[in-house]
Amino acid sequence: MKKFLIIQTAFTGDVILATAVAEKLHAYFPEAAIHFVLRKGNEGLLAKHPFISKVYVWDKKYGKYAGLLNIAKKLRAEKYDRVINLQRFASSGILTALSGGKEKIGFDKNPLSFLFTKALPHKLDGRHEVERNLELVSDITDSVLQRPVLYPTQADFEIVATIIAKPYVVFAPASVWFTKQLPKEQWIKLGKQLAAKYSIALIGGPGDVGLCNEIQATLGTGIVLAGKLSYLASAALIKGAVMNYVNDSAPLHMASAVNAPVIAFFCSTVPKFGFYPLSDQTKIVEIYEELACRPCGLHGYKACPQGHFRCAKDINIAEALV
C-alpha cells in the first residue's frame, strides 16, 4: 500500500486548497494512506475526513523548532513513498528534508528545496493555486483541475438548521490583511439592500466578532456567528446559503470546497494571482478603473500604502446584488 504525506502549514485557506491534492491522490490510489501536516488551529478542517487518516499538528507558537523535530521523527517512522510540500517556508522544508520519504517534492521557492528529490517552479502566471499544487503530483495522476473538498457532517448541517432559517445569505467581512477586506461601510450598504429579502449570517473567527457586531448593529438585523461555529459547521452554513459574500480570504476557498454560490470582492489583490473561487456559481466584484498601485502585494497590508484605499472604497456594491 502506498503512503503519501501532504505538508501545508500556512493559513486556513491554504489548507483548504491543499485538500485538492488529497482528492487527486485518493482518486488514483484509493487504497493509499494519506497523511497531512498543518499548523495548530487548522486541524478542525480535516476532522472526520473520510480518507485523510492521520493529521500531524505543528504548534508554531510554542516550542517551534522542537515541535518540528518531534514531528519529523514521527514522519520518518512512517516511511512515506512521497512527501508533497505545498508550503514555501523553511520550516516546511525542514520537515520535508527530515521526513525520510522516498520522494520529496515541493516548490523551488522553498529555501531548502535543494534537499528535495524534485523542486518545481511556483509562478503567479494566472493559473489557480490549486493547479500549481496539483502539478506536484501530476506525474503520478493527471493534469485535470480538481476542486478542493471539505466534508461537513450531518451534525454540522443540523447545527446550522437550528440557528438560522432559509433563505439566508452569508457575509464574511474580515480578512487577516486589512487591504484585502471590503470596508465596513460597504458591507452595511450591501446588507441594507439584502435585508428585506434574506436573513444575514455574519461569520469569521473570534477576532472578527467586533467587526461583525458593528455591521449587525448598524443594520439592525442579522445574526453574528463569528467565533461560534467550527470550520466544518461554517462550511455547512456556506453550503446552504443563497449567496456567500466574501473577501479574497479563507471563506472564499471554503465556498469552493463545498461548491457553494459565492461573490468575491477583490480589493488590493487581483484574481490573476490564482486565488479566485472555483464554485460552479461564482462572480468576482472589483473596481473597474485601473489603479497604478493595484495590486500592491500578494497578501496586502495593514493599511493602504497610498492612503486612499480606492480599490475597496470605489467598488460598486450594486454589482453584488442577487
C-alpha positions in Angstrom: 0.0 0.0 0.0 1.3 3.4 -0.9 1.7 6.1 1.7 1.6 9.9 1.0 2.2 12.9 3.2 1.0 16.4 2.3 2.5 19.4 4.1 0.8 22.7 4.3 1.5 24.8 7.4 0.2 28.2 6.2 -3.1 29.9 6.6 -6.6 28.3 6.8 -7.3 29.0 3.1 -4.1 27.3 2.0 -5.0 24.2 3.9 -8.4 24.1 2.2 -6.8 24.5 -1.2 -4.4 21.6 -0.3 -7.3 19.2 0.0 -7.5 19.1 -3.8 -4.2 17.2 -3.8 -5.6 14.7 -1.3 -8.6 14.3 -3.6 -6.5 13.7 -6.6 -4.2 11.1 -4.9 -7.2 9.3 -3.5 -8.8 9.1 -6.9 -5.7 7.4 -8.4 -4.7 5.4 -5.3 -7.9 4.7 -3.4 -6.2 2.2 -1.0 -3.3 4.5 -0.2 -2.7 6.1 3.2 -2.8 9.9 3.0 -1.5 11.9 6.0 -1.3 15.7 6.5 0.8 18.1 8.4 -0.7 21.5 9.3 -0.4 24.3 11.8 -2.3 24.3 15.1 -5.7 25.9 14.7 -6.4 24.4 11.3 -6.9 20.8 12.3 -10.7 21.2 12.5 -10.8 21.5 8.7 -9.9 17.8 8.4 -12.0 16.4 11.3 -13.5 13.1 10.4 -12.1 13.3 6.9 -13.1 10.1 5.0 -9.6 9.3 3.7 -7.0 11.6 5.3 -6.3 9.1 8.0 -3.7 10.9 10.1 -3.1 14.6 10.8 0.1 16.0 12.4 -0.4 19.3 14.2 2.5 21.7 14.5 2.2 24.3 17.2 4.2 27.2 15.8 3.8 29.4 18.8 5.2 27.1 21.4 8.4 25.1 21.0 8.5 26.0 17.3 11.6 24.1 16.3 11.4 21.4 19.0 8.0 20.7 17.7 9.2 20.4 14.1 11.9 17.9 15.1 9.4 15.9 17.1 7.0 15.7 14.2 9.9 14.9 11.8 10.9 11.9 14.0 7.3 10.5 13.7 7.3 11.1 10.0 10.5 9.1 9.4 8.9 6.1 11.1 6.0 6.2 8.5 8.3 5.6 5.5 6.3 7.6 3.0 6.5 6.9 -0.7 6.1 10.6 -1.5 6.2 13.7 0.6 4.4 16.6 -1.1 5.3 20.0 0.4 3.0 22.8 -0.7 4.5 25.4 1.6 7.4 27.6 0.6 8.9 28.5 4.0 12.0 27.0 5.6 10.0 25.3 8.4 8.2 23.0 6.0 11.5 22.5 4.1 13.0 21.1 7.4 10.1 18.7 7.8 10.4 17.6 4.2 14.1 17.1 4.3 13.9 15.1 7.6 10.8 13.1 6.6 12.7 10.2 5.2 10.3 10.0 2.3 11.4 8.1 -0.8 10.4 11.1 -2.9 10.3 14.6 -1.6 8.5 17.0 -3.9 8.0 20.8 -3.4 8.4 24.2 -4.9 11.8 25.8 -5.7 10.9 28.9 -3.7 11.4 26.9 -0.5 14.9 27.8 0.8 15.6 24.1 1.4 14.4 22.9 -1.9 17.9 21.7 -2.8 17.3 18.9 -0.4 14.1 17.7 -2.2 14.0 15.0 -4.8 12.3 17.4 -7.2 11.5 21.1 -7.0 9.1 22.7 -9.4 8.7 26.5 -10.0 5.9 28.4 -8.3 4.9 31.2 -10.6 2.0 33.7 -10.4 1.2 33.0 -14.0 -2.6 33.2 -13.9 -3.1 29.6 -13.0 -5.1 28.8 -9.9 -3.1 27.9 -6.8 -4.8 24.5 -6.9 -3.3 23.9 -10.4 0.1 24.8 -9.1 -0.3 22.4 -6.2 -1.6 19.6 -8.3 1.4 19.9 -10.6 3.5 18.3 -7.8 1.6 15.0 -8.3 0.7 15.3 -12.0 3.4 12.8 -12.9 1.5 10.1 -11.0 -2.0 11.3 -11.6 -3.1 13.8 -14.3 -3.3 17.5 -15.1 -7.0 17.9 -14.8 -8.2 20.6 -12.3 -9.7 19.2 -9.1 -11.7 21.3 -6.7 -10.7 21.3 -3.0 -13.3 19.5 -0.9 -14.3 19.7 2.8 -16.6 17.2 4.5 -19.1 18.8 6.9 -21.1 16.1 8.7 -24.8 15.7 9.1 -24.4 17.1 12.6 -22.8 20.2 11.2 -25.8 20.7 8.9 -28.2 20.1 11.8 -26.4 22.8 13.9 -27.0 25.3 11.1 -30.6 24.4 10.7 -31.2 25.2 14.4 -29.7 28.7 14.3 -30.9 30.3 11.0 -33.9 29.9 8.8 -33.7 29.9 5.0 -33.4 31.8 2.8 -30.2 33.4 4.1 -27.0 34.9 2.8 -23.6 34.8 4.4 -21.3 37.7 5.0 -17.6 37.0 5.7 -16.4 40.6 6.2 -13.0 40.2 7.7 -9.6 39.2 6.5 -6.1 38.7 8.0 -4.9 41.5 5.8 -6.8 44.9 6.0 -6.3 45.8 2.4 -8.0 42.5 1.3 -11.0 43.5 3.3 -14.1 45.3 1.9 -14.7 48.3 4.2 -17.4 48.1 6.9 -19.4 50.8 5.2 -19.6 48.7 2.0 -20.9 45.7 3.9 -23.5 47.9 5.5 -24.6 49.2 2.2 -24.9 45.7 0.8 -26.7 44.5 3.9 -29.3 47.2 3.6 -30.1 46.1 0.0 -30.5 42.4 1.0 -32.0 42.5 4.5 -35.6 42.8 3.3 -35.3 39.6 1.3 -32.9 37.4 3.2 -31.6 36.7 6.7 -27.9 37.6 7.1 -25.4 35.4 8.8 -22.0 37.1 9.7 -19.1 34.7 10.1 -15.5 34.8 10.9 -13.0 33.9 13.6 -13.0 35.1 17.3 -11.1 38.1 16.3 -13.7 39.2 13.8 -16.6 39.4 16.3 -16.2 43.1 16.9 -16.5 44.0 13.2 -19.5 41.6 12.7 -21.2 43.2 15.7 -20.7 46.7 14.3 -22.2 45.7 11.0 -25.1 43.9 12.6 -25.8 46.8 15.0 -25.9 49.3 12.1 -28.2 47.1 10.0 -30.4 46.4 12.9 -30.7 42.8 11.7 -28.6 39.7 11.1 -27.1 37.0 13.3 -23.4 37.2 14.3 -21.9 33.7 14.2 -18.3 34.8 14.2 -16.3 32.7 16.7 -19.3 30.4 17.4 -19.0 27.8 14.6 -16.4 25.2 13.9 -14.8 25.2 10.5 -17.0 22.4 9.2 -20.2 23.9 10.7 -19.2 27.2 8.8 -18.8 25.1 5.7 -22.3 23.7 6.2 -23.7 27.2 6.7 -22.0 28.3 3.5 -23.3 25.3 1.6 -26.9 26.2 2.4 -26.7 29.9 1.6 -28.5 31.6 -1.3 -25.2 33.5 -1.7 -21.9 33.9 0.1 -20.2 37.3 0.1 -16.5 37.0 0.8 -13.2 38.8 0.5 -10.0 37.2 -1.0 -9.7 35.1 2.1 -10.4 31.7 3.6 -14.2 31.7 3.4 -13.8 32.1 -0.4 -12.0 28.8 -0.5 -14.4 27.2 1.9 -17.2 28.1 -0.6 -15.2 26.4 -3.4 -14.7 23.3 -1.2 -18.5 22.8 -0.8 -19.3 24.1 -4.3 -21.5 26.9 -2.9 -22.5 30.1 -4.7 -20.1 32.9 -4.0 -19.5 36.5 -4.8 -15.9 37.5 -4.0 -14.6 41.1 -3.5 -11.1 41.7 -4.6 -9.7 44.9 -3.2 -5.9 45.3 -3.1 -5.2 41.8 -4.6 -6.3 40.5 -8.1 -7.7 37.2 -9.3 -4.7 36.6 -11.6 -2.7 35.7 -8.5 -4.6 32.5 -8.6 -6.9 32.5 -5.6 -10.2 33.1 -7.2 -13.3 30.9 -6.4 -13.8 27.6 -8.1 -17.5 27.0 -7.4 -19.9 26.4 -10.3 -21.7 29.7 -9.4 -19.2 32.5 -8.9 -18.8 36.2 -9.5 -15.9 38.4 -8.9 -16.6 42.1 -8.0 -13.7 44.6 -8.1 -13.0 48.2 -9.2 -13.3 48.7 -12.9 -10.8 51.5 -13.1 -7.2 50.5 -13.4 -5.1 51.9 -10.5 -1.4 52.2 -10.8 -1.0 51.0 -7.2 -3.1 47.8 -7.6 -2.2 45.2 -6.8 0.0 46.5 -4.0 1.2 43.0 -3.0 0.3 39.3 -2.9 -1.1 39.4 0.6 -2.0 43.0 1.3 -1.1 45.4 4.1 -2.4 46.6 7.5 -3.3 49.9 5.8 -3.5 51.3 2.3 0.1 52.3 1.3 -1.3 55.2 -0.7 -3.8 56.3 2.0 -6.9 56.4 -0.2 -7.9 52.7 -0.4 -9.8 53.3 -3.6 -9.5 49.7 -4.7 -12.1 48.8 -2.0 -14.0 52.0 -1.4 -14.8 52.6 -5.1 -16.2 49.1 -5.6 -19.8 49.3 -6.9 -21.8 47.3 -4.4 -24.8 47.1 -6.9 -22.7 44.6 -8.8 -23.1 42.2 -5.9 -26.8 42.1 -5.5 -28.8 38.9 -6.0 
